[in-house]
Amino acid sequence: MHSPNLVPVDPLIPFRDALPMLGARLTKGYAEVKAGRLSIIRNGRRTFVRASEVQRYIASLEAVSEREAA
């Protein structure tokens, strides 16, 4: 049974687990957060990145690469 009130969940990825997906190390990851290019979510002491944010960030890198190549 499918309930029409359910909203799809955007999984949270622990920040350190997301960094290899982004091609970044810890210092670069925090620099991207500080620069506003990567959004994080905090839950107490833990830091997460939404799966959709990982996809968005990668797409933004691809867009920059295409502009630089042109």
N, CA, C and O atoms as a Maestro MAE file, in Angstrom:
{
 s_m_m2io_version
 :::
 2.0.0
}

f_m_ct {
 s_m_title
 :::
 protein
 m_atom[280] {
  # First column is atom index #
  i_m_mmod_type
  r_m_x_coord
  r_m_y_coord
  r_m_z_coord
  i_m_residue_number
  s_m_chain_name
  s_m_pdb_residue_name
  s_m_pdb_atom_name
  i_m_atomic_number
  :::
  1 25 0.824 -1.177 0.000 1 A "MET " " N  " 7
  2 3 0.000 0.000 0.000 1 A "MET " " CA " 6
  3 2 0.877 1.252 0.000 1 A "MET " " C  " 6
  4 15 1.858 1.333 0.739 1 A "MET " " O  " 8
  5 25 0.522 2.204 -0.817 2 A "HIS " " N  " 7
  6 3 1.295 3.440 -0.914 2 A "HIS " " CA " 6
  7 2 0.470 4.586 -0.340 2 A "HIS " " C  " 6
  8 15 -0.657 4.831 -0.770 2 A "HIS " " O  " 8
  9 25 1.040 5.273 0.621 3 A "SER " " N  " 7
  10 3 0.353 6.406 1.231 3 A "SER " " CA " 6
  11 2 0.701 7.683 0.469 3 A "SER " " C  " 6
  12 15 1.883 7.968 0.279 3 A "SER " " O  " 8
  13 25 -0.287 8.458 0.027 4 A "PRO " " N  " 7
  14 3 0.001 9.677 -0.731 4 A "PRO " " CA " 6
  15 2 0.672 10.766 0.095 4 A "PRO " " C  " 6
  16 15 1.179 11.733 -0.475 4 A "PRO " " O  " 8
  17 25 0.693 10.641 1.421 5 A "ASN " " N  " 7
  18 3 1.289 11.662 2.275 5 A "ASN " " CA " 6
  19 2 2.784 11.468 2.487 5 A "ASN " " C  " 6
  20 15 3.441 12.344 3.049 5 A "ASN " " O  " 8
  21 25 3.336 10.338 2.051 6 A "LEU " " N  " 7
  22 3 4.756 10.084 2.255 6 A "LEU " " CA " 6
  23 2 5.592 10.866 1.246 6 A "LEU " " C  " 6
  24 15 5.271 10.923 0.059 6 A "LEU " " O  " 8
  25 25 6.647 11.454 1.736 7 A "VAL " " N  " 7
  26 3 7.570 12.210 0.906 7 A "VAL " " CA " 6
  27 2 8.848 11.387 0.777 7 A "VAL " " C  " 6
  28 15 9.328 10.845 1.773 7 A "VAL " " O  " 8
  29 25 9.406 11.281 -0.424 8 A "PRO " " N  " 7
  30 3 10.658 10.530 -0.561 8 A "PRO " " CA " 6
  31 2 11.749 11.120 0.337 8 A "PRO " " C  " 6
  32 15 11.865 12.338 0.473 8 A "PRO " " O  " 8
  33 25 12.526 10.257 0.932 9 A "VAL " " N  " 7
  34 3 13.581 10.684 1.849 9 A "VAL " " CA " 6
  35 2 14.869 10.886 1.069 9 A "VAL " " C  " 6
  36 15 15.254 10.048 0.254 9 A "VAL " " O  " 8
  37 25 15.525 11.997 1.326 10 A "ASP " " N  " 7
  38 3 16.834 12.282 0.739 10 A "ASP " " CA " 6
  39 2 17.871 11.804 1.752 10 A "ASP " " C  " 6
  40 15 18.081 12.462 2.771 10 A "ASP " " O  " 8
  41 25 18.528 10.661 1.488 11 A "PRO " " N  " 7
  42 3 19.439 10.090 2.484 11 A "PRO " " CA " 6
  43 2 20.552 11.048 2.898 11 A "PRO " " C  " 6
  44 15 21.032 11.858 2.105 11 A "PRO " " O  " 8
  45 25 20.943 10.932 4.155 12 A "LEU " " N  " 7
  46 3 22.070 11.697 4.684 12 A "LEU " " CA " 6
  47 2 23.305 10.811 4.669 12 A "LEU " " C  " 6
  48 15 23.260 9.661 5.105 12 A "LEU " " O  " 8
  49 25 24.396 11.348 4.170 13 A "ILE " " N  " 7
  50 3 25.662 10.628 4.107 13 A "ILE " " CA " 6
  51 2 26.610 11.284 5.098 13 A "ILE " " C  " 6
  52 15 26.771 12.504 5.077 13 A "ILE " " O  " 8
  53 25 27.240 10.498 5.967 14 A "PRO " " N  " 7
  54 3 28.221 11.103 6.869 14 A "PRO " " CA " 6
  55 2 29.266 11.893 6.058 14 A "PRO " " C  " 6
  56 15 29.731 11.434 5.015 14 A "PRO " " O  " 8
  57 25 29.617 13.068 6.549 15 A "PHE " " N  " 7
  58 3 30.508 13.986 5.834 15 A "PHE " " CA " 6
  59 2 31.782 13.300 5.360 15 A "PHE " " C  " 6
  60 15 32.165 13.438 4.198 15 A "PHE " " O  " 8
  61 25 32.436 12.569 6.242 16 A "ARG " " N  " 7
  62 3 33.704 11.914 5.881 16 A "ARG " " CA " 6
  63 2 33.508 10.833 4.827 16 A "ARG " " C  " 6
  64 15 34.418 10.573 4.040 16 A "ARG " " O  " 8
  65 25 32.342 10.201 4.796 17 A "ASP " " N  " 7
  66 3 32.049 9.195 3.769 17 A "ASP " " CA " 6
  67 2 31.740 9.847 2.434 17 A "ASP " " C  " 6
  68 15 31.971 9.247 1.384 17 A "ASP " " O  " 8
  69 25 31.217 11.074 2.458 18 A "ALA " " N  " 7
  70 3 30.871 11.775 1.219 18 A "ALA " " CA " 6
  71 2 32.106 12.348 0.526 18 A "ALA " " C  " 6
  72 15 32.103 12.511 -0.694 18 A "ALA " " O  " 8
  73 25 33.140 12.650 1.270 19 A "LEU " " N  " 7
  74 3 34.313 13.309 0.689 19 A "LEU " " CA " 6
  75 2 34.942 12.532 -0.463 19 A "LEU " " C  " 6
  76 15 35.249 13.141 -1.488 19 A "LEU " " O  " 8
  77 25 35.153 11.210 -0.352 20 A "PRO " " N  " 7
  78 3 35.716 10.492 -1.510 20 A "PRO " " CA " 6
  79 2 34.809 10.571 -2.742 20 A "PRO " " C  " 6
  80 15 35.302 10.583 -3.871 20 A "PRO " " O  " 8
  81 25 33.499 10.625 -2.537 21 A "MET " " N  " 7
  82 3 32.560 10.764 -3.657 21 A "MET " " CA " 6
  83 2 32.755 12.106 -4.349 21 A "MET " " C  " 6
  84 15 32.535 12.231 -5.554 21 A "MET " " O  " 8
  85 25 33.169 13.108 -3.577 22 A "LEU " " N  " 7
  86 3 33.353 14.458 -4.094 22 A "LEU " " CA " 6
  87 2 34.756 14.688 -4.639 22 A "LEU " " C  " 6
  88 15 35.036 15.728 -5.234 22 A "LEU " " O  " 8
  89 25 35.634 13.712 -4.431 23 A "GLY " " N  " 7
  90 3 37.013 13.869 -4.864 23 A "GLY " " CA " 6
  91 2 37.781 14.840 -3.995 23 A "GLY " " C  " 6
  92 15 38.687 15.527 -4.466 23 A "GLY " " O  " 8
  93 25 37.415 14.897 -2.713 24 A "ALA " " N  " 7
  94 3 38.038 15.860 -1.807 24 A "ALA " " CA " 6
  95 2 38.515 15.175 -0.535 24 A "ALA " " C  " 6
  96 15 38.026 14.113 -0.151 24 A "ALA " " O  " 8
  97 25 39.470 15.809 0.093 25 A "ARG " " N  " 7
  98 3 39.906 15.379 1.421 25 A "ARG " " CA " 6
  99 2 39.263 16.297 2.446 25 A "ARG " " C  " 6
  100 15 38.555 17.238 2.086 25 A "ARG " " O  " 8
  101 25 39.507 16.028 3.717 26 A "LEU " " N  " 7
  102 3 38.826 16.722 4.800 26 A "LEU " " CA " 6
  103 2 38.996 18.242 4.732 26 A "LEU " " C  " 6
  104 15 38.011 18.975 4.824 26 A "LEU " " O  " 8
  105 25 40.220 18.719 4.575 27 A "THR " " N  " 7
  106 3 40.466 20.161 4.555 27 A "THR " " CA " 6
  107 2 39.742 20.824 3.386 27 A "THR " " C  " 6
  108 15 39.127 21.877 3.558 27 A "THR " " O  " 8
  109 25 39.808 20.225 2.213 28 A "LYS " " N  " 7
  110 3 39.127 20.770 1.031 28 A "LYS " " CA " 6
  111 2 37.609 20.742 1.239 28 A "LYS " " C  " 6
  112 15 36.911 21.677 0.848 28 A "LYS " " O  " 8
  113 25 37.100 19.670 1.854 29 A "GLY " " N  " 7
  114 3 35.666 19.576 2.122 29 A "GLY " " CA " 6
  115 2 35.184 20.709 3.003 29 A "GLY " " C  " 6
  116 15 34.177 21.348 2.698 29 A "GLY " " O  " 8
  117 25 35.889 20.963 4.089 30 A "TYR " " N  " 7
  118 3 35.493 22.055 4.973 30 A "TYR " " CA " 6
  119 2 35.685 23.422 4.300 30 A "TYR " " C  " 6
  120 15 34.930 24.355 4.576 30 A "TYR " " O  " 8
  121 25 36.680 23.547 3.428 31 A "ALA " " N  " 7
  122 3 36.860 24.798 2.697 31 A "ALA " " CA " 6
  123 2 35.679 25.042 1.757 31 A "ALA " " C  " 6
  124 15 35.234 26.180 1.606 31 A "ALA " " O  " 8
  125 25 35.173 23.990 1.129 32 A "GLU " " N  " 7
  126 3 34.013 24.118 0.246 32 A "GLU " " CA " 6
  127 2 32.767 24.504 1.040 32 A "GLU " " C  " 6
  128 15 31.941 25.283 0.564 32 A "GLU " " O  " 8
  129 25 32.634 23.963 2.242 33 A "VAL " " N  " 7
  130 3 31.507 24.333 3.112 33 A "VAL " " CA " 6
  131 2 31.621 25.804 3.487 33 A "VAL " " C  " 6
  132 15 30.646 26.551 3.395 33 A "VAL " " O  " 8
  133 25 32.806 26.217 3.907 34 A "LYS " " N  " 7
  134 3 33.014 27.603 4.328 34 A "LYS " " CA " 6
  135 2 32.765 28.574 3.182 34 A "LYS " " C  " 6
  136 15 32.259 29.676 3.397 34 A "LYS " " O  " 8
  137 25 33.120 28.168 1.962 35 A "ALA " " N  " 7
  138 3 32.927 29.025 0.791 35 A "ALA " " CA " 6
  139 2 31.473 29.020 0.312 35 A "ALA " " C  " 6
  140 15 31.108 29.794 -0.573 35 A "ALA " " O  " 8
  141 25 30.653 28.159 0.890 36 A "GLY " " N  " 7
  142 3 29.242 28.112 0.512 36 A "GLY " " CA " 6
  143 2 28.961 27.255 -0.709 36 A "GLY " " C  " 6
  144 15 27.846 27.274 -1.229 36 A "GLY " " O  " 8
  145 25 29.947 26.505 -1.174 37 A "ARG " " N  " 7
  146 3 29.756 25.668 -2.354 37 A "ARG " " CA " 6
  147 2 29.224 24.277 -2.018 37 A "ARG " " C  " 6
  148 15 28.815 23.536 -2.911 37 A "ARG " " O  " 8
  149 25 29.228 23.922 -0.732 38 A "LEU " " N  " 7
  150 3 28.753 22.616 -0.286 38 A "LEU " " CA " 6
  151 2 27.953 22.808 0.996 38 A "LEU " " C  " 6
  152 15 28.435 23.416 1.951 38 A "LEU " " O  " 8
  153 25 26.729 22.287 1.013 39 A "SER " " N  " 7
  154 3 25.865 22.425 2.186 39 A "SER " " CA " 6
  155 2 25.940 21.183 3.045 39 A "SER " " C  " 6
  156 15 25.966 20.061 2.539 39 A "SER " " O  " 8
  157 25 25.973 21.395 4.345 40 A "ILE " " N  " 7
  158 3 26.012 20.282 5.286 40 A "ILE " " CA " 6
  159 2 24.833 20.383 6.245 40 A "ILE " " C  " 6
  160 15 24.169 21.415 6.343 40 A "ILE " " O  " 8
  161 25 24.594 19.282 6.946 41 A "ILE " " N  " 7
  162 3 23.552 19.218 7.966 41 A "ILE " " CA " 6
  163 2 24.218 18.689 9.226 41 A "ILE " " C  " 6
  164 15 24.939 17.692 9.186 41 A "ILE " " O  " 8
  165 25 23.976 19.352 10.325 42 A "ARG " " N  " 7
  166 3 24.527 18.895 11.603 42 A "ARG " " CA " 6
  167 2 23.419 18.294 12.446 42 A "ARG " " C  " 6
  168 15 22.298 18.802 12.495 42 A "ARG " " O  " 8
  169 25 23.762 17.200 13.107 43 A "ASN " " N  " 7
  170 3 22.865 16.550 14.057 43 A "ASN " " CA " 6
  171 2 23.719 16.278 15.296 43 A "ASN " " C  " 6
  172 15 24.411 15.264 15.385 43 A "ASN " " O  " 8
  173 25 23.653 17.194 16.230 44 A "GLY " " N  " 7
  174 3 24.538 17.088 17.385 44 A "GLY " " CA " 6
  175 2 25.967 17.312 16.932 44 A "GLY " " C  " 6
  176 15 26.278 18.326 16.308 44 A "GLY " " O  " 8
  177 25 26.836 16.361 17.248 45 A "ARG " " N  " 7
  178 3 28.238 16.483 16.848 45 A "ARG " " CA " 6
  179 2 28.504 15.899 15.466 45 A "ARG " " C  " 6
  180 15 29.593 16.071 14.920 45 A "ARG " " O  " 8
  181 25 27.533 15.220 14.906 46 A "ARG " " N  " 7
  182 3 27.723 14.563 13.608 46 A "ARG " " CA " 6
  183 2 27.386 15.515 12.464 46 A "ARG " " C  " 6
  184 15 26.492 16.355 12.574 46 A "ARG " " O  " 8
  185 25 28.118 15.364 11.371 47 A "THR " " N  " 7
  186 3 27.936 16.200 10.193 47 A "THR " " CA " 6
  187 2 27.597 15.310 9.003 47 A "THR " " C  " 6
  188 15 28.240 14.287 8.770 47 A "THR " " O  " 8
  189 25 26.578 15.721 8.256 48 A "PHE " " N  " 7
  190 3 26.104 14.947 7.113 48 A "PHE " " CA " 6
  191 2 26.004 15.822 5.875 48 A "PHE " " C  " 6
  192 15 25.972 17.050 5.954 48 A "PHE " " O  " 8
  193 25 25.956 15.150 4.727 49 A "VAL " " N  " 7
  194 3 25.680 15.795 3.451 49 A "VAL " " CA " 6
  195 2 24.510 15.033 2.836 49 A "VAL " " C  " 6
  196 15 24.508 13.802 2.831 49 A "VAL " " O  " 8
  197 25 23.531 15.742 2.324 50 A "ARG " " N  " 7
  198 3 22.411 15.071 1.644 50 A "ARG " " CA " 6
  199 2 22.919 14.438 0.348 50 A "ARG " " C  " 6
  200 15 23.806 14.981 -0.310 50 A "ARG " " O  " 8
  201 25 22.354 13.298 -0.008 51 A "ALA " " N  " 7
  202 3 22.732 12.616 -1.256 51 A "ALA " " CA " 6
  203 2 22.500 13.545 -2.449 51 A "ALA " " C  " 6
  204 15 23.305 13.571 -3.379 51 A "ALA " " O  " 8
  205 25 21.413 14.298 -2.426 52 A "SER " " N  " 7
  206 3 21.130 15.223 -3.527 52 A "SER " " CA " 6
  207 2 22.168 16.346 -3.591 52 A "SER " " C  " 6
  208 15 22.463 16.861 -4.669 52 A "SER " " O  " 8
  209 25 22.714 16.721 -2.443 53 A "GLU " " N  " 7
  210 3 23.752 17.763 -2.410 53 A "GLU " " CA " 6
  211 2 25.040 17.238 -3.032 53 A "GLU " " C  " 6
  212 15 25.745 17.983 -3.713 53 A "GLU " " O  " 8
  213 25 25.356 15.961 -2.807 54 A "VAL " " N  " 7
  214 3 26.532 15.347 -3.440 54 A "VAL " " CA " 6
  215 2 26.368 15.402 -4.956 54 A "VAL " " C  " 6
  216 15 27.300 15.774 -5.670 54 A "VAL " " O  " 8
  217 25 25.194 15.036 -5.447 55 A "GLN " " N  " 7
  218 3 24.929 15.062 -6.891 55 A "GLN " " CA " 6
  219 2 25.005 16.489 -7.437 55 A "GLN " " C  " 6
  220 15 25.578 16.716 -8.502 55 A "GLN " " O  " 8
  221 25 24.430 17.447 -6.712 56 A "ARG " " N  " 7
  222 3 24.449 18.834 -7.148 56 A "ARG " " CA " 6
  223 2 25.876 19.371 -7.221 56 A "ARG " " C  " 6
  224 15 26.246 20.052 -8.177 56 A "ARG " " O  " 8
  225 25 26.669 19.058 -6.202 57 A "TYR " " N  " 7
  226 3 28.053 19.531 -6.149 57 A "TYR " " CA " 6
  227 2 28.861 18.967 -7.312 57 A "TYR " " C  " 6
  228 15 29.614 19.697 -7.956 57 A "TYR " " O  " 8
  229 25 28.710 17.681 -7.581 58 A "ILE " " N  " 7
  230 3 29.433 17.053 -8.693 58 A "ILE " " CA " 6
  231 2 29.006 17.684 -10.011 58 A "ILE " " C  " 6
  232 15 29.846 17.959 -10.867 58 A "ILE " " O  " 8
  233 25 27.710 17.915 -10.181 59 A "ALA " " N  " 7
  234 3 27.217 18.551 -11.405 59 A "ALA " " CA " 6
  235 2 27.797 19.956 -11.561 59 A "ALA " " C  " 6
  236 15 28.101 20.380 -12.676 59 A "ALA " " O  " 8
  237 25 27.951 20.682 -10.452 60 A "SER " " N  " 7
  238 3 28.519 22.032 -10.530 60 A "SER " " CA " 6
  239 2 29.987 21.977 -10.948 60 A "SER " " C  " 6
  240 15 30.462 22.861 -11.662 60 A "SER " " O  " 8
  241 25 30.705 20.947 -10.508 61 A "LEU " " N  " 7
  242 3 32.100 20.793 -10.931 61 A "LEU " " CA " 6
  243 2 32.177 20.489 -12.421 61 A "LEU " " C  " 6
  244 15 33.045 21.000 -13.128 61 A "LEU " " O  " 8
  245 25 31.251 19.644 -12.890 62 A "GLU " " N  " 7
  246 3 31.222 19.312 -14.313 62 A "GLU " " CA " 6
  247 2 30.922 20.564 -15.139 62 A "GLU " " C  " 6
  248 15 31.523 20.765 -16.194 62 A "GLU " " O  " 8
  249 25 30.008 21.399 -14.673 63 A "ALA " " N  " 7
  250 3 29.657 22.619 -15.389 63 A "ALA " " CA " 6
  251 2 30.848 23.568 -15.481 63 A "ALA " " C  " 6
  252 15 31.097 24.166 -16.528 63 A "ALA " " O  " 8
  253 25 31.576 23.698 -14.385 64 A "VAL " " N  " 7
  254 3 32.765 24.565 -14.376 64 A "VAL " " CA " 6
  255 2 33.815 24.015 -15.333 64 A "VAL " " C  " 6
  256 15 34.444 24.782 -16.061 64 A "VAL " " O  " 8
  257 25 34.015 22.696 -15.344 65 A "SER " " N  " 7
  258 3 34.993 22.081 -16.240 65 A "SER " " CA " 6
  259 2 34.632 22.321 -17.700 65 A "SER " " C  " 6
  260 15 35.504 22.600 -18.523 65 A "SER " " O  " 8
  261 25 33.342 22.212 -18.022 66 A "GLU " " N  " 7
  262 3 32.902 22.430 -19.409 66 A "GLU " " CA " 6
  263 2 33.110 23.879 -19.822 66 A "GLU " " C  " 6
  264 15 33.504 24.146 -20.957 66 A "GLU " " O  " 8
  265 25 32.850 24.824 -18.914 67 A "ARG " " N  " 7
  266 3 33.040 26.252 -19.228 67 A "ARG " " CA " 6
  267 2 34.522 26.551 -19.444 67 A "ARG " " C  " 6
  268 15 34.879 27.323 -20.334 67 A "ARG " " O  " 8
  269 25 35.378 25.941 -18.634 68 A "GLU " " N  " 7
  270 3 36.818 26.200 -18.760 68 A "GLU " " CA " 6
  271 2 37.369 25.589 -20.034 68 A "GLU " " C  " 6
  272 15 38.316 26.121 -20.614 68 A "GLU " " O  " 8
  273 25 36.789 24.476 -20.482 69 A "ALA " " N  " 7
  274 3 37.255 23.810 -21.694 69 A "ALA " " CA " 6
  275 2 36.841 24.571 -22.953 69 A "ALA " " C  " 6
  276 15 37.486 24.453 -23.995 69 A "ALA " " O  " 8
  277 25 35.775 25.343 -22.855 70 A "ALA " " N  " 7
  278 3 35.261 26.065 -24.037 70 A "ALA " " CA " 6
  279 2 36.045 27.321 -24.346 70 A "ALA " " C  " 6
  280 15 35.730 28.025 -25.306 70 A "ALA " " O  " 8
  :::
 }
 m_bond[279] {
  # First column is bond index #
  i_m_from
  i_m_to
  i_m_order
  :::
  1 1 2 1
  2 2 3 1
  3 3 4 2
  4 3 5 1
  5 5 6 1
  6 6 7 1
  7 7 8 2
  8 7 9 1
  9 9 10 1
  10 10 11 1
  11 11 12 2
  12 11 13 1
  13 13 14 1
  14 14 15 1
  15 15 16 2
  16 15 17 1
  17 17 18 1
  18 18 19 1
  19 19 20 2
  20 19 21 1
  21 21 22 1
  22 22 23 1
  23 23 24 2
  24 23 25 1
  25 25 26 1
  26 26 27 1
  27 27 28 2
  28 27 29 1
  29 29 30 1
  30 30 31 1
  31 31 32 2
  32 31 33 1
  33 33 34 1
  34 34 35 1
  35 35 36 2
  36 35 37 1
  37 37 38 1
  38 38 39 1
  39 39 40 2
  40 39 41 1
  41 41 42 1
  42 42 43 1
  43 43 44 2
  44 43 45 1
  45 45 46 1
  46 46 47 1
  47 47 48 2
  48 47 49 1
  49 49 50 1
  50 50 51 1
  51 51 52 2
  52 51 53 1
  53 53 54 1
  54 54 55 1
  55 55 56 2
  56 55 57 1
  57 57 58 1
  58 58 59 1
  59 59 60 2
  60 59 61 1
  61 61 62 1
  62 62 63 1
  63 63 64 2
  64 63 65 1
  65 65 66 1
  66 66 67 1
  67 67 68 2
  68 67 69 1
  69 69 70 1
  70 70 71 1
  71 71 72 2
  72 71 73 1
  73 73 74 1
  74 74 75 1
  75 75 76 2
  76 75 77 1
  77 77 78 1
  78 78 79 1
  79 79 80 2
  80 79 81 1
  81 81 82 1
  82 82 83 1
  83 83 84 2
  84 83 85 1
  85 85 86 1
  86 86 87 1
  87 87 88 2
  88 87 89 1
  89 89 90 1
  90 90 91 1
  91 91 92 2
  92 91 93 1
  93 93 94 1
  94 94 95 1
  95 95 96 2
  96 95 97 1
  97 97 98 1
  98 98 99 1
  99 99 100 2
  100 99 101 1
  101 101 102 1
  102 102 103 1
  103 103 104 2
  104 103 105 1
  105 105 106 1
  106 106 107 1
  107 107 108 2
  108 107 109 1
  109 109 110 1
  110 110 111 1
  111 111 112 2
  112 111 113 1
  113 113 114 1
  114 114 115 1
  115 115 116 2
  116 115 117 1
  117 117 118 1
  118 118 119 1
  119 119 120 2
  120 119 121 1
  121 121 122 1
  122 122 123 1
  123 123 124 2
  124 123 125 1
  125 125 126 1
  126 126 127 1
  127 127 128 2
  128 127 129 1
  129 129 130 1
  130 130 131 1
  131 131 132 2
  132 131 133 1
  133 133 134 1
  134 134 135 1
  135 135 136 2
  136 135 137 1
  137 137 138 1
  138 138 139 1
  139 139 140 2
  140 139 141 1
  141 141 142 1
  142 142 143 1
  143 143 144 2
  144 143 145 1
  145 145 146 1
  146 146 147 1
  147 147 148 2
  148 147 149 1
  149 149 150 1
  150 150 151 1
  151 151 152 2
  152 151 153 1
  153 153 154 1
  154 154 155 1
  155 155 156 2
  156 155 157 1
  157 157 158 1
  158 158 159 1
  159 159 160 2
  160 159 161 1
  161 161 162 1
  162 162 163 1
  163 163 164 2
  164 163 165 1
  165 165 166 1
  166 166 167 1
  167 167 168 2
  168 167 169 1
  169 169 170 1
  170 170 171 1
  171 171 172 2
  172 171 173 1
  173 173 174 1
  174 174 175 1
  175 175 176 2
  176 175 177 1
  177 177 178 1
  178 178 179 1
  179 179 180 2
  180 179 181 1
  181 181 182 1
  182 182 183 1
  183 183 184 2
  184 183 185 1
  185 185 186 1
  186 186 187 1
  187 187 188 2
  188 187 189 1
  189 189 190 1
  190 190 191 1
  191 191 192 2
  192 191 193 1
  193 193 194 1
  194 194 195 1
  195 195 196 2
  196 195 197 1
  197 197 198 1
  198 198 199 1
  199 199 200 2
  200 199 201 1
  201 201 202 1
  202 202 203 1
  203 203 204 2
  204 203 205 1
  205 205 206 1
  206 206 207 1
  207 207 208 2
  208 207 209 1
  209 209 210 1
  210 210 211 1
  211 211 212 2
  212 211 213 1
  213 213 214 1
  214 214 215 1
  215 215 216 2
  216 215 217 1
  217 217 218 1
  218 218 219 1
  219 219 220 2
  220 219 221 1
  221 221 222 1
  222 222 223 1
  223 223 224 2
  224 223 225 1
  225 225 226 1
  226 226 227 1
  227 227 228 2
  228 227 229 1
  229 229 230 1
  230 230 231 1
  231 231 232 2
  232 231 233 1
  233 233 234 1
  234 234 235 1
  235 235 236 2
  236 235 237 1
  237 237 238 1
  238 238 239 1
  239 239 240 2
  240 239 241 1
  241 241 242 1
  242 242 243 1
  243 243 244 2
  244 243 245 1
  245 245 246 1
  246 246 247 1
  247 247 248 2
  248 247 249 1
  249 249 250 1
  250 250 251 1
  251 251 252 2
  252 251 253 1
  253 253 254 1
  254 254 255 1
  255 255 256 2
  256 255 257 1
  257 257 258 1
  258 258 259 1
  259 259 260 2
  260 259 261 1
  261 261 262 1
  262 262 263 1
  263 263 264 2
  264 263 265 1
  265 265 266 1
  266 266 267 1
  267 267 268 2
  268 267 269 1
  269 269 270 1
  270 270 271 1
  271 271 272 2
  272 271 273 1
  273 273 274 1
  274 274 275 1
  275 275 276 2
  276 275 277 1
  277 277 278 1
  278 278 279 1
  279 279 280 2
  :::
 }
}
